[in-house]
Amino acid sequence: MKVHFVGAGPGDPGLITVKGAALLAAADLVLYAGSLVNPEILGYASAKARLVDSAHLDLPELVAVMAEAVRAGQQVVRLHTGDPGLFGAVQEQVEALAKQGIMSEIVPGVSSFSAAAAALGRELTLPGITQTVIITRLSGRTGVPAKEELRELARHRATMCIFLSVGMMERVVTELSVAYPPATPVAVVEKASWPQQRVVAGRLDEIADLVAEAGISRTAMILVGDFLCATAFCPSRLYDPAFSHGYRQGKDE
């Protein structure tokens, strides 16, 4: 028996993976992050499953609940929002369980940065614009290494997806402005893929005021970069009629 850490996806119940939904249906115990996971996703769980909101549990308590259930022969799902591999506080749980001889399996999920890009109808990597996506957060109660401060990463002028920082939007703008021009497009997507989804978009030099006016202070993704409005990008060579690859012979121009 082992604990399955399942990515619930960004919010839309339809965006959980098939494997994640199947594991929920088979689980005897589901521990979920109640402050973040859309409760509709719990509809995939069996009516007989015990559902425990982990919001009030600290790490030792959380591990104890999972370990007790596993030792009782129960199937356990630990349900995380988005993808557990990104800002999910998963590693500490996996290692704590391992110390008790309990194995874990991580089932990835759709991240909110992907859902935010989809909500905007934009591709994060456009040929001729950027081929790099930086996934990061502003330093707060959880610090970041000095070399990963937002102002340092901004120097790449790549696409940026900034988690857990919308409540400090003025600081975000200050850090980004070290390298990005004032006219750089920025979009803030609140609750991407939820029915309550909202989008605020504007220039770097105005986005903090726009976000404040909208009253957005949490559960939002900040997307930065020219990919947001670029129209003069280079089409992918993959579908160029003259481009040959292992599955198609290019046509003569």
N, C-alpha and C positions, 0 to 999 in steps of 0.2 A: 504494500500500500504506500501511496505517496500523496503529497499535496500538489494540486495543480493550481498554478498561478495563471489566471486567465485574464487577458486583456478584454475589457468590455467594449472597447471602441470609444469614440468621442461623445456619444449620446444617443444617436438614432439606434433603436433596437435592431434595425436591419443591418447595421454595420458590425455586429459581432461576427466572428468567424463561425463557420459550420462546426468546426471542432470545439470551439468554446461553447456554443449552444448545446452540443451533445453532452459535454462534460457537466454543464449546469443541470441538464435533464436527469443525469445519472447520480448527482451529488446527494449525499445525506446531510451534509453541512455546507452552507454557503456563507462565507464571511465577506462582506462587501463594504466598500468605502461609501457610506451613506451620504456624506456631504458632497460627493462628486458623481457617483454612478446614477444614471437614470433609473428610477425604480421600475420602469416598464421592462427593463432587461431581466429583472427577477422573474418575469412571467415565463422565462424559459425553464426555471427550476421546477422540480416536482412539487406537487401539493404536499407531499410528505416531508420535504426537506426542511431542516431547521435553518432559518435565516437569521444571521447575527450582524447587526450594524457595528462595524469596528471603530466608529468615530470616538467612542468613549474608552477604548482599550489602548494601553501602552504596549510596547514591544513584548515584554515578558508575558503579559496577559494574553496577547494575541497568539503568541507561540504556544502557550499552555493550552488554549482552547483547541488549536489545531492538533497538537500532539495527543491530547486526550482522545479526540475523535478518531485519529488514525489508529491508535492502540486499541480502540474499541471495534476496529474493523470497518470503519465508515469511510466513504468516499468524500474527500474534502476539496472544495474549490475556494480559493482565495481570489475574489473578483476585484480587479483593479480597473480604474478608468483608463481610457486610451490604450497605449501600449505599455506594458509593465517595464520595458527596458529603458524608458525615458522618464526620469524624475519620478520613479515609482516606489522608491524606498523598498525595493524587493530584495536586494542582495543581503541585507541584514537579516531578513526573515529566512531566506534560504540557508544562510550559514548557521543561524540559531537552530533551525530544524536539523541540519546536518550534524550538529554537535550532540543531538539526541538520537542520532541514527536514523533519521527520517529523510527520505529522498524527496526531491521536488522536481517538477517539470514546469517550464514556463511556456505558455501558449501566447504568442504575440497577438496584438490587436491593432486596429487602425488608429493612428495617432491623431490628435487634434490639429497638428500642423498640416497633415494631409487633408483633413476635413475642411480646414479653413481655406486652403488653396482651392479645393473643389467648390466651396461656397462662392468664391470669387470668380470661378471659371478661368483660372490662370494656371499655367504650367510653371513650376518653380525653376526649371532649368531650360533656358532658351538659347539655342546656338547663336553665337555672336553677341549675346548679352551677358550671360553667366552660366557656368557649368558647375557651380559650387553652391551648396546649401549649408549654412551655419545654423545649427540648433543650439540655443544657449538660453541663459537667463541673466538677469541683473543680480549683482551681489546684494544680498539682504541678510536675513537672519541666518540663512545658509550662504556662506561665503563662496567665492570662486577663486581659483588660482590667479595670481597677479597677471600672468601671461594671457589669461582668458577674460580679463575685464572687457566690458562691452566696447570701450574706446579702442582697445587693441584689436579686437576682432573686426571692428568697423573699417579698419584700414584696408581690408580685402575688398570692400565695396561689392561683396557678393550678395546673393539672396540671404536674408536673415529671418529666422523664425524664433521669436523670443517668447519663452514661457514665463509664467509666474511673475510678471513684472508690470502689468497694466496699472496696478495701484501706485506705481512710482513713475508715471508717464513722463513727468517733467525731467526726472533724472535720466530716463531712457533717451529722451531727445538730446539732452546735454551731452551724453556719452557718444551718441551716434553722430552728432554734429561736428565732432573732431575730424571726421573723414567724409561723411555724406554731405552733398550740397543741400542747401535749404529747400530746393524744389524736389528732392527725392520723394517719390510716392511711398506712402505708408498706409496700410490697412489694419484695422483692429477688428477682429471677428469675435464677438461674444457668443459663448455657447454654440460653437460650430456644430451643425447638424441637428440641434434641438429645435423644437417648434418655436422656442423663444429666441432663436438666432437673430443677432443684429450685426450690422456692418457699419463701421465708421471709417471713411477714407479721406485722405487729404495729403497735403505736402508735409514734409518733416517739420517745417517751421510753424505749422498751424495745428498739427495733429493733437498736441497735448490739450489745447483749448477745446477742440472738437470732442475729445473723449470725456473731458470734464463736463461739458454741456450735456452729453448723452448720459452721464451718471454711471459710466462703466468703471468699475473698480476691481473686479475679480473675474475669474473664469473666462478669460479672453486671451486670444493669441494675437501677437503683434507680428505683422509681416512687413518686411522692408526691402526695397530694391526696385530697380528699373523693370524687372519682369512684370510688375503690376500694370504697367501701361505701355510697354514696348510694342510697337507695331512693325518696326524696321529690323526684325530679327531675321536670321538666316534659316530657311526651312531645313529640317533634318535631312541629311543625305540618305538616310535609311529608305525613304520612299521616293527619292529622286529617280526618274525613269532611266537615267544614264548610269546609275550606281549599281555595280554588281556586288553580290555577296554570296554566301554559301547556299542560299536558297533561291536566288533569282539572277538571271543574266541581264545586265543592263542593256537598254536599247540604245542604238546609235543615235546621236544627236543629228 
